[in-house]
Amino acid sequence: MLAIAATLCATAAVPPMPSRLHSVGDVAEATMHWRLRPHGTGAARWGIIWNLRDSLNYDAAEVEFADAYYDDALGRSGGCLRLLAVRAGRDSLVEKRDLCPGASPREGGYSLRLRLEPNAAAAVLEAGYAQPEVSLSVGLEPNTRAGFYSSVPADTLRCRFDVAGCPAAESAPFADVDALRARLASKTDAGEGEWVYYDRNTDPLSLSLGGDYRLATLADGMGGYTIIYMEGAVENAAAWTPLRVKGRLRPTGFVGQYDLEWLDAFGMPMGADCSAMMTDGSLLDLRFPLYKSSVRFRRVLPDQ
């Protein structure tokens, strides 16, 4: 049965364009889930397309099951999952996994799901009958399109397409970084200043810093500070133009301690329970307890 599935996967054509395409904007969180039950007993092939820039360039994943004639004595169908990259109209096989679900997809259907969790570095592609049988890490690019397709008539048991975008970028009201530095040179608030990366204590499985950031803190007039990005982004660097707001320090009533609002490399809030401490005006300690991590920045001296 697996040999039949391998033959099917080896001879499949370039995936067809879906009849309906969905726009994917500046994506920060997404779920694309399609559960399909093919009609009849013939070989069936269906899938999902994403990162679609045009009809000749996109990524795709498809499941393919053999004719029901090849089902085993328990009614289980043999098939495969193909992960494809289509460039200039030609497909290349990125990865292939054999499938053997616990029951026939012609009875209970079979799912393909692509999901991106908030703050995740990559999306996850899953395929399965009752639960994910295969799970692969894939990229999900912003400002592209996505959709589903099937080579055979079928019942759609579930179709979900949810995409949440990043919050709109906010910039500090200065003409350029030099203007910001000129403002900081005349500061009267000891918490204002320019900061550079110093060190970290991070769990690499939970959090990674998006670059060696250089930041500025500017008093907000309410006892807190606006954190302004200046330079140093590596991850998603194109989105981080100088003067973009990176976060905020909210006063807590305790001297030098703040509630922290921090935007990750993709512009998404890091969530609750983040905090910050400013020590002797020389160290800015950002703490992310839910990610078992902290990052420290040191104040930039006048000659730096």
WOZIKA-V132608 format. One record per backbone hydrogen bond with DSSP energy under -0.5 kcal/mol. CO is the residue of the C=O (numbers start at 0). NH is the residue of the N-H. If there is no record, write none. Layout:
[[CO:NH] [CO:NH]]
This chain:
[[0:4] [1:5] [2:6] [3:7] [4:8] [5:9] [6:10] [7:11] [8:11] [21:145] [22:24] [23:143] [24:26] [24:142] [25:165] [28:163] [29:115] [30:161] [31:113] [32:159] [33:35] [33:111] [34:156] [34:157] [35:109] [36:154] [40:67] [43:64] [44:150] [45:62] [46:148] [47:60] [48:146] [49:58] [50:52] [51:144] [53:56] [55:88] [56:52] [56:53] [57:85] [58:49] [59:83] [60:47] [61:81] [62:45] [63:79] [64:43] [66:69] [67:70] [71:74] [75:71] [77:65] [78:98] [79:63] [80:96] [81:61] [81:83] [82:93] [82:94] [83:59] [84:86] [84:91] [85:57] [86:89] [89:86] [91:84] [91:93] [94:82] [96:80] [98:78] [103:106] [103:107] [104:108] [109:35] [110:127] [111:33] [112:125] [113:31] [114:123] [115:29] [116:119] [122:137] [123:114] [123:125] [124:135] [125:112] [126:132] [126:133] [127:110] [130:128] [133:126] [135:124] [137:122] [143:23] [144:51] [145:21] [146:48] [148:46] [152:38] [154:36] [154:156] [157:34] [159:32] [161:30] [163:27] [163:28] [169:244] [171:173] [175:179] [176:180] [177:181] [178:182] [179:183] [180:184] [181:185] [182:185] [183:186] [187:189] [188:191] [192:216] [193:299] [194:214] [195:297] [198:295] [200:293] [201:203] [202:205] [202:206] [209:233] [209:234] [210:212] [212:196] [213:229] [213:230] [214:194] [215:227] [216:192] [217:225] [223:219] [224:248] [225:217] [225:227] [226:245] [226:246] [227:215] [228:242] [230:213] [231:211] [233:236] [235:238] [236:239] [238:240] [240:243] [242:171] [243:228] [245:262] [246:226] [247:249] [247:260] [248:224] [249:258] [253:256] [255:277] [256:251] [257:275] [258:249] [259:261] [260:247] [261:269] [263:266] [266:166] [267:263] [270:273] [272:288] [273:259] [274:286] [275:257] [276:278] [276:284] [277:279] [278:281] [278:282] [281:298] [282:278] [282:284] [283:285] [283:296] [284:276] [285:294] [286:274] [287:290] [287:292] [288:291] [290:202] [292:287] [293:200] [294:285] [295:197] [295:198] [296:283] [297:195] [300:303]]
